[in-house]
Amino acid sequence: MITAKVKGMSDLHAQLRKMESLAPGVMAGALKKAAKPIEDYEVGGAPVDSGSLAASIHTRVMKSTAPGKASVRIGPAWAIYEKGGVEYGRFAEFGTSKMPAQPFLRPALDAGADEALDIFAREIKKAIT
């Protein structure tokens, strides 16, 4: 029979508990930073008429009640409720019966995804080391 004694388990447990309580904030912060390249591509690719659409593009951290879950929204959709926001981003993205689509959201995601993942991984690594 082999017997082993491990020292420091209570300290390890305390550190893991601390990390668990900090995880949502760390993830939200990392996601916010990771979203920046996608937001920049959206702003640069938004159709320009008055410039209001590009100006209304922002990244917002979404609230979550689920443990260990965080998300962000990137784009103009929520800006309609803020001063100076616009509500026609979806029409530009998908088009209408009278207007052809001028996609800027999906191309921005495609262009910035790899960079966003790299930033997210770097931020999480920084937080846990």
C-alpha positions in Angstrom: 0.0 0.0 0.0 1.3 3.5 -0.9 0.5 6.4 1.3 1.1 10.0 0.3 0.8 13.2 2.3 0.1 16.4 0.3 0.9 19.8 1.9 -0.8 23.0 0.9 -4.2 21.5 -0.2 -6.1 24.0 1.9 -4.1 26.9 0.3 -4.7 25.5 -3.2 -8.4 25.2 -2.5 -8.6 28.8 -1.2 -6.8 30.0 -4.4 -9.1 28.0 -6.6 -12.1 29.5 -4.8 -10.7 33.0 -5.3 -10.1 32.4 -9.0 -13.7 31.1 -9.3 -15.1 34.3 -7.9 -12.9 36.5 -10.2 -13.6 34.5 -13.3 -16.6 36.3 -14.6 -14.9 39.7 -14.4 -11.7 38.4 -16.0 -13.6 36.8 -18.8 -15.7 39.9 -19.4 -12.6 42.1 -19.5 -10.8 39.7 -21.8 -13.8 39.6 -24.2 -14.1 43.4 -24.2 -10.4 43.7 -25.3 -10.7 40.8 -27.8 -13.7 42.5 -29.4 -11.8 45.6 -30.3 -10.4 44.3 -33.7 -13.9 43.2 -34.8 -15.4 46.5 -33.7 -12.7 48.4 -35.7 -13.4 46.3 -38.8 -17.1 47.0 -38.4 -16.5 50.8 -38.1 -14.3 50.7 -41.1 -16.7 48.6 -43.2 -19.9 50.3 -42.3 -21.7 52.0 -45.2 -21.2 55.7 -45.0 -24.0 58.1 -45.7 -24.0 60.4 -42.7 -21.5 58.5 -40.7 -24.0 57.8 -37.9 -24.0 54.1 -38.4 -20.2 53.8 -38.0 -20.4 56.2 -35.0 -23.0 54.0 -33.3 -20.9 50.8 -33.3 -19.8 49.8 -29.9 -18.9 46.8 -27.8 -21.0 46.1 -24.8 -20.4 43.4 -22.1 -23.7 41.6 -21.6 -24.9 40.6 -18.1 -25.1 36.9 -17.3 -26.5 35.1 -14.4 -24.9 31.8 -15.5 -21.7 31.0 -13.6 -18.6 31.0 -15.8 -20.4 32.6 -18.7 -19.6 36.0 -20.3 -20.5 37.5 -23.6 -20.2 40.7 -25.6 -22.2 42.3 -28.3 -20.4 44.3 -31.1 -22.4 46.5 -33.4 -25.1 49.2 -33.6 -28.1 47.2 -32.5 -28.3 48.5 -29.0 -27.2 52.0 -29.8 -30.8 53.0 -31.0 -31.6 53.7 -27.4 -28.6 55.9 -26.8 -28.4 59.5 -27.9 -27.3 59.7 -31.5 -27.8 56.0 -32.2 -29.3 54.7 -35.4 -31.6 51.8 -36.0 -30.9 50.9 -39.7 -27.8 48.8 -39.3 -29.7 45.6 -39.9 -31.1 47.0 -43.2 -27.6 47.8 -44.4 -26.3 44.4 -43.4 -29.1 42.3 -44.9 -30.7 44.6 -47.5 -34.4 45.2 -48.1 -36.8 44.8 -51.0 -35.7 48.2 -52.2 -32.0 48.2 -51.2 -29.3 45.7 -51.8 -27.4 44.3 -48.8 -24.1 46.1 -47.8 -22.7 43.6 -45.3 -20.3 45.0 -42.8 -20.9 42.9 -39.6 -20.2 39.4 -40.9 -17.1 40.5 -42.9 -15.8 42.2 -39.8 -16.2 39.0 -37.7 -14.5 37.0 -40.4 -11.6 39.4 -40.7 -11.1 39.9 -36.9 -11.8 36.5 -35.5 -8.2 35.1 -35.4 -6.9 38.3 -33.9 -9.7 38.4 -31.3 -9.0 34.8 -30.3 -5.3 35.6 -29.8 -6.1 38.6 -27.7 -8.6 36.7 -25.6 -6.1 33.8 -25.0 -3.4 36.3 -24.1 -5.6 38.2 -21.6 -6.8 35.0 -19.9 -3.2 33.7 -19.7 -2.1 37.0 -18.2 -5.0 36.8 -15.6 -4.1 33.3 -14.4 -0.4 33.6 -14.2 
